[in-house]
Amino acid sequence: MAELRDASPHPWNDGFTWRDHDGPGRTLSAEQRAAFDADGFIVVHDVFDADTLAAVDAELAPMVERVNELLRGVDGGRISVAAADRLGVCPHAVVLSEVLRRFVASSPFTDVCADLVGDDVRLYWDQAVYKYPANDEPVLWHQDNGYTYVEPQDYLTCWVPLVDATLDNGCVWVLPGVHRLGTLAHREDRLGFTCLPEGTDGAVAVPCPAGSMVVFSSLTPHRTGPNHTDAMRPAYIVQYLADGAVALGGDPATTSAADAVRTPLDDPTRQFPVLVGGVTASA
């Protein structure tokens, strides 16, 4: 496990225990599942062809550009992590695209979900994240469950680069093993929420070629580096959780997890089932 300094549990994270993924897998080998349990991430190789990625980019790129135009009109050009001409973020893209609805319910995702989430799985969140050329800003260390606190805490993130993600253009970095601690306390920074300082020991870079995807837990601390190239680094982030999961609301400083407002994560327009009883559902 990475060595942590200046980290503490989220106030609602009381007694979390990681559940290992035993038994036969649908698509992942026993070695892959063991690596996911130990490290909190794996790379699943060669699951998307070039035509599929081009079709996804054709849907997402215009959405990102519309968001970028809006950000240019905002004071400071920034809303949280999204920043004009630096980092384009477009959430809930499936609401606007039948192509994307089919993509997020396709077998590369549902097979991994069957192995790492369960038999009854919903899409939780999807968003385009396009890192603009010559952008020296990183995305800070965070856990996905540090933004909106979800129970169960451990859902699944699939990070899909639409071009090769490299050290030069802003690939993912992770802190192996830390997911087993559950959700950490986060604070809000100018560049978004963060749970650990830059320079934390034990970080591992995860370059990922187009056609493959980085699969990690919502509890895995991760960041992306700057884009020092002269080309866009587009990625599509797709997250899945167990049917019945809820988002907790309220101030963790003054409200216990037991007293938090619980909102079901089942919006039919953007949190639809992808697996029902282990069978792929129609999006």
Order of alpha helices (4+ residues) and beta strands (2+ residues): alpha-beta-alpha-beta-beta-beta-alpha-alpha-beta-beta-beta-beta-beta-beta-beta-beta-beta-beta-beta-beta-beta-beta-beta
